[in-house]
């Protein structure tokens, strides 16, 4: 009768399930996708949070040790060793670093695979690397291998990097003053990303328990600590948990952090070059989602941006239904902003993974369903009959077994009991088995498990039980596959576990008949936030169908690991302490025999007698921790020193107190001093700490010698020496001070200078200002007047220096004084001599004016005769050229003496101003018409700009004309390209409302160096460009004197290579056009022409020996780039570079080269420009 209810139940269940699936299928699929995506994102976020939380807690732990003084920054080498040893206990941290405000940098990093390939590990080396950067070379990182004892060992290579104070983690900690994370950044030239957490250190306790630098500003810490974690393993973790889904992580800028497709998240643009003496860093950049190769990633990002334009502002998760790769997908976005992050976890779930493919033949499916239902009913009917028979047969047997009758055998002919009795029997047996199994589990140190690897690639844990609630902190059913185990493992540890299993599987497949065992230890991080170490032992078995069955045992070995870590830490601290001590450590028994000897810092200890230095039987005992049985003190040490040891050992054992002994002995040509501290030890033994104190002893001896020499120096110096304390009281008053000022040392000792009549009262305020500077640590030299004891007044020069202590505070002021009264009198005599010299200079100027006037008359006659000879009909062309040269040079000489005459008149005060009715516009037009041609000859443009100028002004026109000619001549002379602009305008002076003319002449010439501008108005003074161009150096001096004579002022502003602007103003009186004042007749075109220097043609006539056409013909054979370079160098006045340019063509064009070299050496760049310019214009 059991078949009827079974059949009814199948029919009702089928109808009900079909109805429910038909109505809620789609809703269930969407909710399922959300749940799967939420589970994946939660695992990812929990893993990242655990990484960051652990890194922050470790950093705070280091900081607390530094601030408490347990770990000191006094010795950066020892602190670096502490970081290295601690790094081994941090499996999730890739680098521990510290940077100081001085630019020093120390770090411990895990060695990359590439580095290990290039620099394989040697014996006693660990897979870590030490980085050291010194303050003298900031940014130059030196990389070393690390030995087992935690010390940097073999040098590997150097890396050119940024100054540690400019790195992002250091700047962030210094600027914020608190712990925090950097943004992800590429690590070197690898394909991975990293993040650093850093915290500033503002003060710490040194070994002497004195607070070290405190009071620094929040933006200037003493040092910054940093932990770095790598993010490149996240992609492997995402790949493990994703399955057929796609999971990736991006930041708020859309840059990829990790993805389950394991595509690279950075791109190397240039292959790095790795050398022993440095590294040229690769050019890398982070990739965005749009830079990925997978269409799934790029299309999902496009859909997300289109459907959620402001996706960066999401506060809660969101799920979208999108089409990617022509398939229905569920796109879930989960924002995460913990620990300063602004990341987004994106999960893409294919609809096909949740919903099977839809068929096209509904009728066929219905027929199949009906046939299937009929088959199920028939099968259920048949099976129920068989089950009833079998159950009735075994019920009595199961009851006997439950009652403990294990020898009972089932008889098929016995009576059949009711089904309820069978159920009660089975429950009773299950209860007993459960209790027995629970007792067995409680007695085991771990848990038994069974795990299957199926041939289709899937895997599952069976017979798992509920032990993972306690061991892994997870709920029942949440850990069924190896991928679930990865959620509590670090990706690296999980990878190593899977690699070990794969290796064991490979061995099993190669030799299935042999026994194979997997033994592996790995850490886990439970969801409750606790770390545990798990040890797994398992044996694989190859089944007939190809599946692999693992039967194993897992146990919690966290306690053992903690003890091992604590033991290693204590051992490392012990050895680090021993190695850091600069002492020889010996252990003696009560009879003076060596028990043990540690000589890390004493290779070939100097205490060995000379005849034993090279004895291998003795020296072999000088090894770290070497047992030395049977060796007595007298075997190592000289008799006198050995006696001191024996007496000290006996006194230590008898009193139980520390004893000290000191001795010295010769080592070669030097004396070595040693200090021994004997300490009571265990089991009647004595611990001896032997320290070489030669350097302190020698330093003390040198210090005493230096003090004696300083005292002798002070007593014999010709200067008076006074030492002052912090409050400027007399500490030392030398014998010379007594002789100079008359007071004996006891009279002034302990007094301030204001306690007796030492300074002139009027000079006390200034002296107090000097004292303030000395309090700041500055050195001060000054002069003042001091009283002697007898009332005599002295003029003294004081040399003062501040002596500081280690903290920078002033503790003593050293003052040295000398009597300069005679020098003061000499300076007064010098002032009188200066007045006499100025009077003599005035006489010189008067003489020069008279001499220039007398010289000009005969020169005028010579020039007149030259003009007459030129006009004579018998003068041929050759003589005419020579006469023109004589006339031109004579005119130059005439103008030079005219300048001297003007200068002498100005200096002698005999120059006067003669204001007349000056036609201003006519004067400016005449100057423009003459100088525009001169400018055009050099390829320059001359502009004259003026608006609404009065036609006539009352001014000394001849002097104004002379000033403008000098300034325009200079502008054209020192300008080789560009333009020259003369601007003139008039305005009323703001204070006096007096009309004034403002002139501004601007050129694009070579410019004047700032240090040369101030001396340009001195006679015979030229700037660097002026010395290259030649000239007398009188033009600007005359211009300044003429302008000041007319009531104006001149200024110059200039920039080298850009140009010069000369500006001056003149007070004038405006005259109406119909005024009756006489017009100055000095401004005609012919009158101005006589004052202008000769043109290019006249210059060629002055040097007739140069064949200009021949030189230009030779230049025409040279390449255009060479001509352009010559023209550019001549424009810049680069004589040395012109010589280098001409040198290669010397053999081919000797005549041309000779002239060019001569012109360059004479700074005659105008001649070079005249030669080259036509050829450059043609090209």
Buried (B, 14 or more C-beta within 10 A) or exposed (E): EBBEEBBEEBEEEBEEEEEEEEEEEEEBBBEBBBEBBBBBBBBBBBBBBBBBBBBBEBBBEBBEBBBEBEBBBBEBEBBBBBBBBBBBEBBBBBBBBBBBBBBBBBBBBBBBEEBEEEBEEEEEBBBBBBBBBEEEEBBBBBBBBBBEBBBBBEEBBBBEBEBBBEBBBBBBBBEBBEBBBBBBBBBBBBBBBBBBBBBBBBBBBEEEEEEBBEEEEEEEBBBBBBBBBBBBBBBBBBBBBBBEBBBBBBBBEBBBBBBBBEBBBBEBEEEBEBEEEBBBBBEBEBBBBEBBEBEBBBBBBBBBBEEBEEBBEBEEBBBBEBEBEEEBBBBBBBBBEEBEBEBBBBBBBBBEBBBEEEEEEEEEEEEEEEEEBEEBBEEBBEEBEEBBEEBBBBBBBBBBBBEEEEEBEEEEEEEBBEEEBBEBBBEBBEEEEEEEEEEEBEEEEBBBBBBBBEEEEEBEBEEBEEBBEEBBBBEEEEBBBBBBBBBBBBBBBBBBBBEBBEEBBEBBEEEEEEEBEBEBBBBBBBBEEEBBBBBBBBBBEBEEEEBBBBBBBBBBBBEEBEEEEEEEBEEBEEBBEBBBBEBBBBBBBEEBBBBBBBBBBBEEBBBBBEEEEEEEEBBEBBBEEEEBEEBBBBBBBBEEBBEBBBEBBBBBBEEEEEBEBEBEBEEEEEEBBBBBBBEBBEEEBBBBBBBBBBEEBBEEEEEEEEEEEEEEEBEEBEBBBBBBBEEBBBEBBBBBBBEBBBBEBEEBEEBBBEEEEBBEEEBEEEBEEBBEBBBEEEEBEBEBBBBBBEEEEBBBBBBBBBEEEEEEEBEBBBBBBBBBEEEBEEEEEEEEEEEEEEEEEEEEBBEBBEBBBEBBEEBEEEBEEBEEBBEEEEBEEEEEBBBBBBBBEBBBBBBBBBBBBBBBBBBBEEBEEEBBBBBBBBBBBBBBEBBBEBBEBBBBEBEBEBEEBBBBBBBBBBBBBBBBBBBBBBBBBBBBBBBBBBBBBBEEEEEEEEBBBBBBBBBBBBBBEEEBBEEBBEBEBBBBBBEBBEBBBBBBBBBBBBBBBBBBEBEBEBEBEEBBBBBBBBBBBBBEEEEEBEBBEBBEEEEBEEBBBBEBEEBBBBEEEBEBEEBBEBBEEBEEEBBBBBBBBBBBBBBEBBBEBBEEBEEEBEEBBEBBBEBBEEBBBBBBBBBBBEBBEEE
